[in-house]
């Protein structure tokens, strides 16, 4: 991706615990305020919340504690959100109903639908050197 050329970057590593989700939201809000991109904060907080929740759930079955990592990057108009977890399996969005929405009867599984809807673009890539994967989303002013 582009972060190497983007001037703004902040990373945070946390234990893969449910309490990590509000932490990444707060971190995102504060960083975007500092970068003077707080107009993107509401959407960014929702996206990091969904991606971090998925990362915590992906780490739930591990015998040893594993972290999750959040990295935020910006070129001062766009924000790239990257969340790493130790599970190498790709994210699997729910199959949508004919109306293009997640099934109403499903309890969960709307996270990636929200990520797809609210971001300019999103995707994932495997990490070769540290295993696991990064799921990312980009938003813009």
C-alpha positions in Angstrom: 0.0 0.0 0.0 1.1 3.6 0.2 1.9 4.3 3.9 5.7 4.5 3.2 5.1 7.7 1.3 2.4 9.1 3.6 3.7 11.5 6.2 1.4 10.6 9.0 1.5 7.2 10.8 0.4 5.8 14.2 0.5 2.2 15.3 -0.9 0.6 18.5 -0.5 -3.1 19.6 -3.0 -4.5 22.1 -4.0 -7.9 23.6 -6.7 -9.6 21.6 -9.3 -8.9 24.2 -12.8 -7.4 23.9 -11.4 -4.3 25.8 -9.1 -3.7 22.8 -12.1 -2.4 20.7 -12.9 0.7 22.7 -9.1 1.4 23.0 -8.7 1.4 19.2 -11.7 3.6 18.8 -10.3 6.2 21.3 -6.9 6.0 19.8 -8.3 6.6 16.3 -10.4 9.6 17.5 -7.4 11.2 19.2 -5.0 10.6 16.3 -7.4 12.0 13.7 -8.0 15.0 15.9 -4.3 15.6 16.2 -3.9 15.2 12.4 -6.8 17.7 11.9 -8.9 15.0 10.2 -11.5 14.8 12.9 -14.2 15.2 10.2 -13.4 11.6 9.4 -13.4 10.4 13.0 -17.0 9.0 13.2 -16.5 6.7 10.2 -13.0 5.8 11.1 -14.0 4.9 14.6 -16.8 2.6 13.3 -14.4 1.0 10.8 -11.6 0.3 13.4 -14.3 -1.0 15.8 -15.5 -3.6 13.2 -12.0 -4.6 12.1 -10.7 -4.9 15.6 -13.7 -6.9 16.7 -13.1 -9.3 13.8 -9.4 -9.5 14.8 -10.2 -10.2 18.4 -12.6 -13.0 17.3 -10.0 -14.4 15.0 -7.6 -14.7 17.9 -10.1 -16.3 20.3 -9.2 -19.9 19.5 -5.5 -19.5 20.1 -3.9 -21.4 23.0 -1.4 -18.7 23.7 -2.3 -15.0 24.0 -1.8 -13.1 20.7 -1.9 -9.4 20.0 -3.8 -7.4 17.4 -2.3 -4.3 15.8 -3.8 -1.1 14.5 -2.0 1.2 12.1 -3.4 4.5 10.9 -1.7 6.3 8.0 -2.6 9.5 6.2 -1.6 11.7 3.4 -3.6 14.5 5.1 -6.7 13.9 3.0 -7.1 10.1 3.1 -6.8 7.7 6.1 -5.7 4.1 5.7 -6.8 1.8 8.6 -4.9 -1.5 8.9 -5.6 -4.1 11.5 -3.4 -7.2 11.9 -4.3 -10.4 13.5 -2.4 -13.7 13.8 -5.0 -15.8 11.9 -3.8 -16.3 8.3 -7.3 -17.2 7.0 -8.9 -14.4 4.8 -11.9 -12.5 6.0 -15.1 -14.0 4.8 -18.0 -11.5 4.2 -21.5 -12.9 4.7 -23.5 -13.9 1.6 -26.0 -11.1 1.0 -29.7 -11.5 0.4 -31.2 -10.6 -3.0 -31.7 -7.1 -1.7 -28.0 -6.7 -1.2 -28.2 -6.7 2.6 -27.0 -9.2 5.2 -29.7 -11.7 6.2 -31.9 -10.2 8.9 -32.0 -13.4 10.9 -28.2 -13.5 11.3 -27.0 -12.4 14.7 -23.7 -11.1 13.5 -21.7 -10.9 10.4 -22.5 -7.3 9.4 -19.0 -6.0 10.1 -17.5 -6.5 6.7 -20.7 -5.3 5.1 -20.3 -2.0 7.0 -16.6 -1.8 6.1 -17.5 -2.3 2.4 -20.3 0.3 2.6 -18.5 3.0 4.6 -15.0 2.9 3.1 -13.7 4.1 -0.3 -12.2 0.7 -0.7 -11.0 -2.2 1.5 -9.2 -5.5 1.3 -6.7 -7.7 3.0 -3.2 -9.2 2.5 -1.3 -12.0 4.1 1.8 -11.3 6.2 4.7 -13.5 5.2 7.3 -12.5 7.8 5.0 -12.5 10.9 2.2 -14.7 9.7 -1.4 -13.7 10.0 -3.1 -11.1 7.9 -3.9 -7.4 7.6 -7.4 -6.2 6.8 -7.5 -2.6 5.7 -9.9 0.1 4.7 -9.4 3.5 3.3 -11.6 6.6 3.8 -11.2 10.1 2.4 -12.5 13.6 3.0 
